[in-house]
Amino acid sequence: MTDTTKPLAISAPEPRTLDLIFTPEALDRLRTRYRVVEADPEDIAGLGDAVLSEARYIIGQPPLSAETLARMPKLRCILNVESNLINNMPYDILFARGIHVVTTGQVFAEPVAELGLAMALNLARGIIDADLDFREGRERWGGEGNASARLLSGSEVGIVGFGDLGKALNRVLSGFRPRVRVFDPWLPASILKEAGVEPAPLDTVLSQSDFVFIVAAVTSENRGFLGAEAFARMRKGAAFILLSRADVVDFDALMAAVEGDHIVAASDVYPQEPLPADHPVRRLKGFIRSAHRAGALDSAFKKMGEMVLEDMDLMDRDLPPMRCKRAERETVSRMRSKPVSVN
């Protein structure tokens, strides 16, 4: 296969890079099999017809106009490696033309779920505070150090959202034998039951759980839907763990519920990232903080590249992509997550 006969792939994966998402061996396979044209996401339209007319794949999630798409007759698939489906392209045109839009976001499910488990255990057993006390010589030995401790084993757990992350979270929790209730209005009850969890209304998930995990994507319908009333319905002393996106929560109300000693909380995501140095959550007792790092493992990034190559190989053989998750025409335009700016 000569360079001129190789399928053409436009690479615009910002904020990712090819070196981040491909191992050296996988990147060599990509460049051997395809003509790779690297571009700034904002400059796709300026690549010229010689490139656009031949492009079969786009690796990334650049903004695309209807006019630019009209110049790309051979486009087969947009492979989103940011993870969020961003409302920056005319999805109706893509679906009408049979162009696949897929995302590799599932690579983050397992590492985020594991950090969520760690947060829950920390909130249940006060591990971080106990360590800090020990360093300062004010540790409390034995039972004195367990005044507010509880077991995750056999507890009642609520999960809001049951996509890839919710399913991964349920798997890592399974060894603790919890009773798991799930609220996800986009899934029928039978799917939840088949996964071994109990479908439940949001109020039940909030009011009947010792630990509540928020793993729902941000949509046009659920921005800020967890506010003061939601936190007031939670059991006193319950743990609230935010793992998906901060926009599903009224963050000020969450901080107020923690500051009032009604609940404890942990979060990997924030309304503004990076967070200002003077943000009050930095000093809030009863709140565990993580700097949007739950999924950012090199092993997860490299898995992205393998998924991309596998699906491109399938499509080269006129088969549908199977490894990445395909966007659905009914829901893709409802997604409202903010693009990430830091890997």
TORVOTOR-270110 format. One record per atom (N, C-alpha, C, O, CB): x, y, z. Coordinates in steps of 0.2 Angstrom, whole numbers, plus 2048, in hexadecimal, padded with zeros to 3 digits. Glycine has a CB too. Layout:
REM TORVOTOR-270110
XYZ;...
END
This chain:
REM TORVOTOR-270110
8047FA800;800800800;804806800;809807804;7FB800806;80480B7FB;8088117FB;8048167FF;7FF816801;8088137F3;80881B800;806821804;7FF824801;7FB826805;80B826805;7FF8247FB;7F98277F7;7F38237F8;7ED8257F7;7FB8297F0;7F481C7F9;7EE8187F9;7EC816800;7E7813801;7EF8117F5;7F0819805;7EE81780C;7E881C80E;7E782180C;7F4819811;7E3819812;7DE81D815;7E1823819;7E682381C;7D9819819;7DD829818;7E082F81B;7DC830822;7D6830822;7DF835817;7E0831827;7DD83382E;7DF83A830;7E583B830;7DF82D833;7DB83E832;7DC845834;7DD84483C;7D984183F;7D784A833;7E384683F;7E4846846;7E384C849;7E7851848;7EB843847;7DE84D84D;7DD854851;7DA852858;7D5854859;7D885884D;7DE84E85C;7DC84C862;7DC850868;7DB84E86E;7DF845864;7DE856867;7DE85B86D;7D985A872;7D385A870;7DF86286B;7DA85A879;7E185B87C;7E585587C;7EB85587F;7DF85D883;7E384F879;7E784A879;7ED84B873;7EC850870;7E4843877;7F2846873;7F784686E;7F783F86C;7F583B86F;7FD849870;7FA83E866;7FB837863;800834868;7FF82E869;7FE83885C;80583786A;80983386F;806831875;80882D878;80F838870;801835877;7FE83387D;7F982D87D;7F9829881;7F9839880;7F682D877;7F1828876;7F3821873;7EF81C872;7EB82A873;7F9822870;7FC81C86C;80281A86F;80681E870;7FC81D865;803814870;80A811872;80F81286C;80C813866;80A80A874;81581286C;819813866;81880E861;81880F85B;821813868;816808863;81580385E;80E80485B;80E803855;8157FC862;80980685F;80380785C;80380E857;80080E852;7FD809861;807813859;807818855;80B81784E;809819849;80B81E858;81081284F;813810848;80E80C844;80E80D83E;81980B84A;80A808847;804805843;80080A840;7FE80983A;800800847;7FE80F844;7FA814841;7FD81883B;7F9818836;7F8819846;80381983B;80681D836;808818830;80981B82A;80D820839;809812831;80A80D82C;80480C828;80480B822;80D80782F;7FE80C82B;7F880A828;7F4810825;7F180F820;7F480682D;7F5816828;7F281C826;7F6822824;7FC822826;7ED81E82B;7F3826820;7F682C81F;7F4831824;7EE832824;7F5830817;7F8833829;7F583782F;7F783E82D;7FD84082D;7F9834835;7F284282D;7F384A82D;7F184D833;7EB84C836;7EE84C827;7F6850837;7F585383D;7F385A83C;7F585E838;7FB852842;7EE85C840;7EB863840;7E8865846;7E786184B;7E586383B;7E886C847;7E586F84D;7DE86E84C;7DB86F846;7E787784D;7DA86D851;7D386C850;7CF87184D;7CA87084A;7D086A857;7D187784E;7CE87D84C;7CF87E844;7CC883841;7D0883850;7D487B842;7D687C83B;7D4876836;7D7876830;7DE87D83B;7D0872838;7CE86D833;7CC86F82D;7CE86D827;7C9868836;7C787582D;7C5877826;7CA87A822;7C987A81C;7BF87D828;7D087C825;7D587F821;7DA87A81E;7DF87C81B;7D9884825;7D987381F;7DD86E81C;7DD86E815;7E286C812;7DC86881F;7D8870811;7D887080A;7D586A808;7D486480B;7DF870807;7D286A802;7CE8647FF;7D285E7FD;7CF8597FD;7CB8677F8;7D985F7FC;7DD8597FB;7DD854801;7DD84E800;7E485B7F9;7DC857807;7DC85380D;7D585180F;7D384C810;7DF857813;7D185680F;7CA855811;7C685080D;7C284C80F;7C685C811;7C7851806;7C484C802;7C6845802;7C2840800;7C584E7FB;7CC844805;7CE83D806;7CD83A80D;7CE83480F;7D583D804;7CC83E812;7CC83C819;7C683781B;7C1838819;7CA84381E;7C983281D;7C482C81F;7C382C827;7BD82B829;7C782581D;7C782F82B;7C682F832;7C9835835;7CD839832;7CA829835;7C683783A;7C883D83E;7C983A845;7C5837849;7C384383F;7D083B848;7D183984F;7D183F853;7D6843852;7D883584F;7CC840857;7CB84685B;7C484885B;7BF844859;7D084B858;7C384E85D;7BC85085E;7BC85885C;7B985C860;7B984F865;7BE859856;7BF861854;7B8863852;7B4860850;7C486184E;7B786A853;7B186D850;7B186C849;7B586E845;7B0874852;7AB86A846;7AA86983F;7A386C83D;79E86C841;7AA86283E;7A3870838;79D873835;79A86F82F;79E86A82D;79F87A832;79487082E;79186C828;79586D822;79586981E;78A86F827;798874821;79B87581B;7A287181A;7A386E815;79D87C81A;7A5870820;7AB86C820;7AA86581F;7AD86181B;7AF86D827;7A4862822;7A285B821;7A185A819;7A2855817;79D859825;79E85F816;79C85E80F;7A285D80B;7A185A805;79886480D;7A885F80D;7AE85F809;7B185880B;7B7857808;7B286480B;7AE85480F;7B184D811;7AD84780F;7AA844813;7B284E819;7AD846809;7A8841806;7AA83A809;7A6835809;7A88417FF;7B083980A;7B383280C;7B3831814;7B582B816;7BA831809;7B1836818;7B183581F;7AD82F821;7A782F820;7AF83B822;7B082B825;7AC825828;7AB82582F;7A6823832;7B081F827;7B0829833;7AF82883A;7B382E83E;7B883083C;7B182283D;7B0831843;7B3835847;7B583284E;7B0830851;7AF83C849;7BB831850;7BD82D856;7BF83285B;7C483485B;7C3828854;7BA833860;7BB838865;7BF83586A;7BE83086D;7B483A868;7C583886C;7CA836871;7CA83A877;7CF83A87B;7D183586E;7C583F877;7C584387D;7C1840882;7C2841888;7C284A87B;7BC83C880;7B7838884;7B083B885;7AB838884;7BA83788B;7B0842885;7A9845885;7A784687E;7AB84887A;7A984C889;7A084587D;79E847876;79C84E877;79785087A;797842875;79F852873;79E859873;79A85C86E;79A859868;7A585D872;79586086F;79086386A;794868866;79286E866;78A86686E;798866862;79C86A85E;79C868856;7A186A852;7A386B860;798864854;79786284D;79086084C;78C85F850;79C85C84C;78E860845;78785F844;786857844;78685483E;78586283D;784855849;78384E84A;77D84B845;77E845843;78184C851;77884F844;77384D83F;77684B838;773847835;76D85283F;77A850836;77D84E830;782848830;78184482B;78185482D;785847835;78A841836;78683B836;787836832;78E84283C;78083B839;77C83583A;778834833;77882E831;77783583F;776839830;773838829;777836824;77583281F;77083F827;77E837824;783835820;78682E822;78A82B81E;78883A81F;78482B827;78682582A;78D82582C;79182082C;786820824;79082B82E;79682C831;79682A838;79282D83C;799833830;79A82683B;79A824842;79E829846;7A282C844;79E81D842;79B82A84C;79E82E851;79F829857;79A82785A;79A834853;7A5828859;7A782485E;7AB827864;7AF82C862;7AA81D85C;7AB82486A;7AF82786F;7B3822873;7B081C873;7AB82B874;7B8823875;7BD81F879;7BC820880;7C081D884;7C481F877;7B7823882;7B6825889;7B681F88E;7B8820894;7B182988A;7B481988C;7B4814890;7BA812893;7BA80E898;7B080E88D;7C0814891;7C6812893;7C781589A;7CB81289E;7CC81588F;7C381A89C;7C481D8A2;7C081A8A8;7C181C8AE;7C28258A2;7BB8168A6;7B68138AB;7B98108B0;7B88118B6;7B180F8A7;7BE80B8AF;7C18078B4;7C580B8B9;7C580B8BF;7C58018B1;7CA80F8B6;7CE8138BB;7CA8188BF;7CC8198C5;7D38178B7;7C581B8BC;7C18208C0;7BD81C8C5;7BC81E8CB;7BC8248BB;7BA8168C4;7B78128C9;7BB8108CE;7B98108D4;7B480C8C5;7C180E8CD;7C680D8D2;7C78138D7;7C88128DD;7CC80A8D0;7C88188D4;7C981E8D8;7C38208DC;7C48228E2;7CC8248D4;7BD81F8D9;7B78208DD;7B681B8E3;7B481D8E8;7B181F8D9;7B98158E2;7B98108E8;7BD8138ED;7BC8128F3;7BB8098E5;7C38158EB;7C88188F0;7C581E8F4;7C681E8FA;7CF81A8ED;7C28228F0;7BF8288F4;7B98258F9;7B98288FE;7BB82C8EF;7B58218F7;7B081E8FB;7B381B902;7B181C907;7AC8198F8;7B9817901;7BC814907;7BF81A90B;7BF819911;7C180F904;7C281F908;7C582490C;7C0828910;7C1829916;7C8829907;7BA82990D;7B582C910;7B2828916;7B082B91B;7AF82E90C;7B2822915;7AF81D91A;7B481C920;7B181B925;7AD816917;7BA81C91E;7BF81A924;7C3820926;7C881F92A;7C3815922;7C3826923;7C782C925;7CE82B924;7D282D928;7C582D92C;7D082791F;7D782591E;7DC82C91D;7E182C920;7D8821918;7D9830919;7DE836917;7DF83A91E;7E483C91F;7DB83A912;7D983C921;7DA840927;7DE83C92D;7E283F930;7D384192A;7DD83692D;7E1832932;7E8832930;7EC833935;7DF82A932;7EA83292A;7F1832928;7F483992A;7F983A92C;7F2831921;7F083F928;7F284592A;7F3846931;7F884A933;7ED84B927;7EE844935;7EF84493C;7F584193F;7F9843943;7E9841940;7F783B93C;7FD83793E;80383B93D;80783B941;7FD83093A;80383E937;809842935;80A84893A;81084A93C;80884592E;80584A93D;805850942;80684E949;80685294E;7FF855941;80684794A;806845951;800845955;80084595B;80C848954;7FA846952;7F4846955;7EF840954;7E9841954;7F084D954;7F283B952;7EE835950;7EA832956;7EC83395B;7F382F94D;7E582F954;7E082C959;7E1824958;7DF822952;7D982E959;7E282095D;7E481995C;7DD81595D;7D9817961;7E9817961;7DD810959;7D880B95A;7D180E959;7D0812954;7D8808961;7CC80C95D;7C580E95C;7C481595C;7C081895A;7C180B961;7C9819960;7C8820960;7C982395A;7C6829959;7CD823965;7CC820955;7CD82394E;7C782194A;7C8822944;7D382194C;7C281E94C;7BD81B948;7B681E94A;7B181A948;7BD813948;7B682394D;7AF82694F;7AA82794A;7A482594B;7B082D953;7AC828944;7A782993E;7A8824939;7A6825933;7A883093B;7AC81F93A;7AE81A935;7A8815933;7A4814938;7B4816937;7A881392D;7A280E92B;7A5809926;7AB80A924;79C812929;7A1804925;7A47FF920;7A0800919;79A802919;7A27F8922;7A4800914;7A17FF90D;79E7F990C;7997F8909;7A7801908;7A17F390F;79E7ED90E;7977EC911;7957EF917;7A27E7912;7927EA90D;78B7E990F;7877F090F;7827F0912;78B7E6915;78A7F590D;7877FB90D;7827FC908;7817F8903;78C80190D;77E802908;779803903;77D8098FE;77F80E901;772806906;77D8078F8;78080C8F3;77C80E8EE;77780A8EB;7868088F0;77C8148EC;7788178E7;77D8198E1;78281C8E2;77481D8E9;77B8188DB;77F81A8D5;77A81E8D1;77581C8CF;7828148D1;77C8248CF;7788288CA;77C8288C3;78182B8C3;7778308CD;7798258BF;77C8248B8;77F81D8B8;78281B8BC;7818298B7;77D8198B2;77F8138B1;7828118AA;78080C8A7;77A80E8B3;7868168A8;78A8148A2;7908108A3;79080C8A8;78C81B89F;79581189F;79C80D8A0;79E80E8A7;7A18098AA;7A180F89B;79E8148AA;7A18158B0;79D8128B6;7A080F8BB;7A281D8B2;7968138B5;7928108BA;7938088BB;7938068C0;78B8128B9;7938058B5;7947FE8B5;79B7FC8B8;79B7F78BB;7947FB8AD;7A08008B6;7A77FE8B9;7A77FF8C0;7AA7FB8C4;7AC8038B6;7A38048C3;7A38068CA;79F8008CD;7A17FE8D3;79F80C8CB;79A7FD8CA;7967F88CD;79B7F28CE;79A7EE8D3;7907F68C9;79F7F18C9;7A47EB8C9;7A97EB8CF;7AA7E78D2;7A77EA8C2;7AC7F18D0;7B17F28D5;7AE7F28DC;7B17F08E1;7B57F88D4;7A77F48DC;7A47F38E3;7A17EC8E5;7A07EB8EA;79E7F88E3;7A17E88E0;79E7E28E1;7A17DE8E7;79D7DA8EA;79E7DE8DB;7A77DE8E8;7AA7DA8ED;7A87DC8F4;7A97D98F9;7B27DA8EC;7A57E28F4;7A37E58FB;79C7E38FC;7997E5902;7A47ED8FB;7997E08F8;7927DD8F9;78D7E38FB;7897E28FF;7927D88FE;78D7E88F7;7887ED8F9;7817EC8F6;7817E88F1;78B7F48F7;77C7EF8F8;7767F08F5;7767F68F0;7777FC8F3;7707F08FA;7767F58EA;7777FA8E5;7717FC8E2;76D7F88DF;77C7F88E0;76F8038E3;7698068DF;76C80A8DA;77080E8DB;7648098E4;76880B8D4;76B80F8CF;7658138CC;75F8118CB;76E80B8C9;7668198CB;76281E8C7;7658208C1;76A8238C0;7608248CB;76281E8BB;7648208B4;75E8208B0;75B81B8AE;76981B8B2;75B8268AF;7558278AB;7568258A3;7518248A0;75382E8AB;75C8248A1;75D82289A;75D81A899;75E818893;763825897;75C81689E;75D80F89E;75680C8A0;75480E8A5;76380C8A2;75480789D;74E80389F;7507FF8A6;7567FD8A6;74B7FE89A;74B7FD8AA;74D7FA8B0;7507F38AF;7547F18B3;7467F98B4;74E7F08A9;7507E98A8;7587E98A7;75B7E48A9;74D7E68A2;75B7EE8A4;7627EE8A3;7657EF8AA;76A7EC8AB;7647F489F;7637F38AE;7667F48B5;7657ED8B9;76A7EB8BC;7627F98B9;75F7EA8B9;75E7E48BC;7637DE8BA;7667DA8BE;7577E18BC;7647DE8B3;7697D98B0;7707DA8B3;7747D68B3;7697D98A9;7727E18B4;7787E28B7;7797E18BE;77E7E28C1;77A7E98B5;7737DF8C1;7747DD8C9;7737E38CD;7747E28D3;77A7DA8CA;7707E88CB;76E7EE8CF;7677EF8CF;7637ED8CB;7727F48CC;7657F38D4;75E7F58D5;75C7FC8D1;75F8018D3;75C7F58DC;7577FC8CD;7558028CA;7518068D0;74E8038D3;7518018C4;75280C8D0;74F8108D5;74F8178D3;75381A8CF;7538108DC;74981B8D6;7498228D5;74F8268D8;7528238DD;7428258D7;75082C8D6;7558308D8;7548318E0;7598308E4;7568368D5;74E8328E2;74D8348E9;74F82E8ED;75282F8F3;7468368EA;74E8288EB;7508228EF;7578218EF;75A81F8F4;74C81B8EC;75A8228E9;7628218E9;7658268EE;76A8248F1;7648228E2;76282C8EE;7658318F3;7648308FA;7688308FE;7638388F1;75E82E8FC;75C82D903;75D827906;75D82690C;75482F903;75E822902;75F81B905;767818904;768812904;75B816901;76B81D903;77281A901;77781D906;776823909;77481D8FA;77C819908;78181B90C;78781E908;78B82390A;784815910;78781C902;78C81F8FD;7888208F6;78581C8F4;79281A8FC;7898268F4;7868288EE;78B82A8E9;78F82F8EA;78182E8EE;78C8278E3;7918288DE;78D82B8D8;7888298D5;7948218DB;7908318D6;78D8358D0;7928348CA;7978368CA;78D83C8D2;78F8308C5;79382E8BF;78F8308B9;79082D8B4;7958278BF;78A8348B9;7868368B4;78983B8AF;78D8408B2;77F8398B6;78983B8A9;78B8408A4;7878468A5;7818468A7;78B83D89D;78A84C8A3;7868528A3;78285289C;785851897;78B8588A4;77B85489D;777854897;77385B897;77485E89C;77284E896;77085C892;76B862892;766862897;763867899;76886388B;76585C89A;75F85B89F;76185B8A6;75D85B8AA;75C85589D;76885A8A8;7698588AF;76E85D8B2;77185C8B7;76C8518AF;7708638AE;7758678B1;77286A8B8;76D86C8B9;77686D8AD;7768698BD;77586B8C4;76F8688C7;76C86B8CC;7748738C4;76D8628C5;76785F8C8;76885C8CF;76385B8D2;76585A8C3;76E85C8D1;76F85A8D8;7718608DC;7778628DC;7758558D9;76C8638E0;76D8698E3;76B8688EB;76C8628ED;76986E8E1;76A86D8EE;76986D8F5;7648688F8;7648658FD;7678748F8;75E8688F4;7598638F6;75B85C8F5;7598588FA;7538648F1;75F85B8F0;7628548EF;7668528F5;76684D8F8;7658538E9;76B8578F7;76F8558FD;76C854903;76D851908;77585A8FD;766858904;76285890A;75F85190B;75E84F911;75D85E90B;75D84E905;75A848906;75F842907;75C83C909;7578468FF;765843907;76A83E909;76A83C910;769841914;771840906;76C836912;76D835919;77383991C;77883A919;76F82D919;77283B922;77783E926;77D83A926;77D834928;77584192D;78383D924;789839924;78B83591E;79083291D;78983592A;786835919;787831913;78D83490F;78E83A910;78183190F;79083090A;795833906;7938348FF;78F8308FC;79B82D906;7958398FC;79383B8F6;79983C8F1;79E8408F3;78F8428F5;79A8388EC;7A08378E8;79E8398E1;79B8368DE;7A38308E8;7A183F8DF;7A08428D8;7A68408D4;7AC8428D5;79F8498D9;7A483C8CE;7AA8398CA;7A983B8C3;7AE83B8BF;7AA8328CA;7A383E8C1;7A283F8B9;7A38468B8;7A98488B5;79B83D8B8;79F84B8B9;7A08528B7;79C8568BC;7978548BF;79D8538B0;79F85B8BE;79D8608C3;7968638C1;7938658C6;7A28658C5;7958648BB;78F8688B9;7898648BB;7838678BA;78F8698B1;78985E8BD;78285B8BF;78185D8C6;77B85B8C8;7838538BE;7858608C9;7848628D0;7848698D1;78886D8CE;78A85E8D5;78086C8D6;7818738D8;7868728DD;7858708E3;77A8758DC;78C8748DB;7928738DF;7928778E6;7958758EB;7988758DB;78F87D8E6;78F8818EC;78A87D8F1;78C87D8F7;78C8888EA;78587A8EE;7808778F3;7848718F6;78386F8FB;77A8758EF;78886D8F2;78C8688F4;79086A8FA;7918668FF;7908648EE;79486F8F9;7998718FE;795873904;79787290A;79D8778FB;78F876903;78B878909;78987290D;789872913;78587C907;78786D90A;78586790D;78B863911;789860916;782862908;79186490E;796861912;798866918;79A86391D;79C86090D;79886C916;79A87191C;795871921;797872927;79A878919;78F86F920;78A86E925;78A867929;78686692D;78386F923;78F863927;79085D92A;78A858929;78985392D;79185D932;787859923;781855922;78484F91E;78284991F;77C85891D;788850919;78C84A915;79384B915;796851917;78884A90E;797846913;79E847911;79E846909;799843906;7A2842915;7A3848906;7A38488FF;7AB8478FC;7AF849900;7A084E8FC;7AB8458F6;7B18458F2;7B08478EB;7AA8458E8;7B583E8F3;7B484A8E8;7B384C8E1;7BA84C8DD;7BF84D8DF;7B08538E0;7B98498D7;7BF84A8D2;7BE84F8CD;7C38508C9;7C08438CE;7B88528CD;7B78578C8;7B485E8CB;7B185D8D1;7B28558C3;7B48638C8;7B386A8CB;7AF86E8C5;7B086D8BF;7B986D8CE;7AC8738C8;7A98788C3;7AD87C8BF;7AC87D8B9;7A487D8C7;7B387D8C1;7B98808BD;7BF87C8BE;7C187B8C4;7BA8888C0;7C287B8B9;7C98778B9;7CE87A8B5;7CC87C8AF;7C78708B7;7D487B8B7;7D687A8BE;7D287F8C3;7CF8848C1;7DE87C8BF;7D287D8C9;7CE8808CE;7D28868D1;7D88868D2;7CC87B8D4;7CF88C8D2;7D28928D5;7D58908DC;7D388C8DF;7CD8988D6;7DB8938DD;7DF8928E3;7DB8948E9;7DC8918EF;7E58968E3;7D68988E9;7D289A8EF;7CB8978EF;7C789A8F3;7D28A28EF;7CA8928EB;7C388F8EB;7C288C8F2;7C68888F5;7C388A8E5;7BC88D8F5;7BB88B8FC;7BB8838FD;7BC881902;7B488D8FE;7BA87F8F7;7BA8788F8;7C18758FA;7C18708FD;7B88758F1;7C68798F9;7CD8778FB;7CE877902;7D2873905;7D287C8F8;7CA87A906;7CB87A90D;7C5877911;7C4877917;7CB882910;7C187490D;7BA871910;7BC86A913;7BE865910;7B587090B;7BA86A91A;7BB86491E;7B685F91C;7B086191B;7BB865925;7B785891B;7B2853919;7B2853912;7AD85090F;7AC85591C;7B685590E;7B6855907;7BD853904;7C2856905;7B485C904;7BD84D900;7C384B8FD;7C484D8F6;7BF84D8F2;7C38438FD;7C98508F4;7CA8538EE;7CF8508EA;7D584D8EC;7CC85B8EF;7CE84F8E3;7D284C8DE;7D28508D8;7CC8528D6;7D08458DD;7D88528D5;7D88578CF;7D78548C9;7DB8538C4;7DF85A8CF;7D08518C7;7CE84E8C1;7D484A8BE;7D684A8B8;7CD8548BC;7D68458C2;7DB8418C1;7D98398C1;7DD8358C0;7E18428C5;7D38388C2;7D08318C3;7D282D8BD;7D48278BE;7C98318C5;7D082F8B7;7D182B8B1;7D882C8AE;7D98288A9;7CC82C8AD;7DC8318B0;7E28338AC;7E882E8AD;7ED8308AF;7E383A8AD;7E78288AB;7EC8238AC;7EF8228A5;7EB8228A0;7EA81C8AF;7F68218A4;7F982089E;7F681989A;7F5819894;80081F89E;7F481489F;7F280E89C;7EB80F899;7E980C894;7F18098A1;7E781489B;7E0816898;7E1819892;7DE81888D;7DC81A89D;7E681E892;7E782288C;7E981D886;7E781E880;7EC82788D;7EE819888;7F1814882;7EB80F880;7EB80D87A;7F7810885;7E780E884;7E1809882;7DD80D87D;7DA809878;7DD807888;7DC81387D;7D9817878;7DC816871;7D881486C;7D981F87A;7E2816871;7E581586A;7E480E867;7E280D861;7ED81686B;7E480986B;7E2802869;7DB802867;7DA7FF862;7E47FD86F;7D780586A;7D0805868;7CF808862;7CB80685D;7CB80886E;7D280E861;7D281285A;7D480D855;7D180D84F;7D681885B;7DA80A855;7DD806850;7D880084E;7D77FE849;7E4804852;7D57FD854;7D17F7852;7CB7F984E;7C97F684A;7CF7F4859;7C87FF850;7C280184D;7C3803846;7BF802841;7BE806851;7C9807845;7CB80983E;7CC80383A;7CA803834;7D180D83E;7CF7FE83C;7D07F7838;7C97F4836;7C87F2831;7D47F283D;7C47F483B;7BE7F1839;7BB7F5834;7B87F382F;7B97F1840;7BB7FC834;7B880082F;7BB800828;7B8801823;7B7807832;7C27FF829;7C57FE822;7C37F881F;7C47F7819;7CD7FD824;7C07F3822;7BD7ED81F;7B67ED81F;7B27E881E;7BF7E7824;7B37F381F;7AC7F481E;7A87F1823;7A27EF822;7AA7F2817;7AA7F1829;7A77EF82F;7A67F4834;7A97F9834;7AB7E9833;7A17F4838;79F7FA83D;7A47FA843;7A77F5844;7987F9840;7A6800845;7AA80084B;7A77FC851;7A17FD852;7AC80784D;7AB7F9855;7A87F585A;7AC7F6861;7A97F4866;7A97ED859;7B27F9861;7B67FA867;7B480086B;7B3800871;7BD7F9865;7B3805867;7B180C86A;7AA80C86B;7A6808868;7B4812866;7A781186F;7A0811870;79D81686B;7A081C86A;79F814877;798814868;795818862;79081D865;78C81C86A;79181485D;790823863;78B829865;785827862;78482485D;78E830862;77F828866;779827864;77582D862;776833865;77582486A;77282D85D;76F83385A;76A83685E;76983C85E;76B831853;766832863;761835867;76483986D;76183D870;75D82F86A;76A83786F;76D83A875;77383F874;775843878;76F83587A;77783E86E;77D84186E;77D84986E;78184C871;78083F867;77784C86C;77785386C;775856873;77585C874;772855867;773851877;77185387E;777854883;777857888;76C84E881;77D851880;783851885;785858886;78685C881;78884D882;78785A88C;78986188D;790861892;791866895;784864891;79485C892;79A85C895;79F861892;79F86288C;79D855895;7A3864897;7A8869894;7AE865892;7B0860895;7AA86E89A;7B186788C;7B786488A;7BC86488F;7BD869893;7B9867883;7C085F890;7C685F894;7CC863891;7CC86488B;7C8858896;7D0866895;7D586B893;7DC868895;7E186A893;7D4872895;7DC86389A;7E286089D;7E185989D;7DC85689F;7E38638A4;7E685589A;7E684E89A;7E684B8A0;7E68458A1;7EB84B895;
END
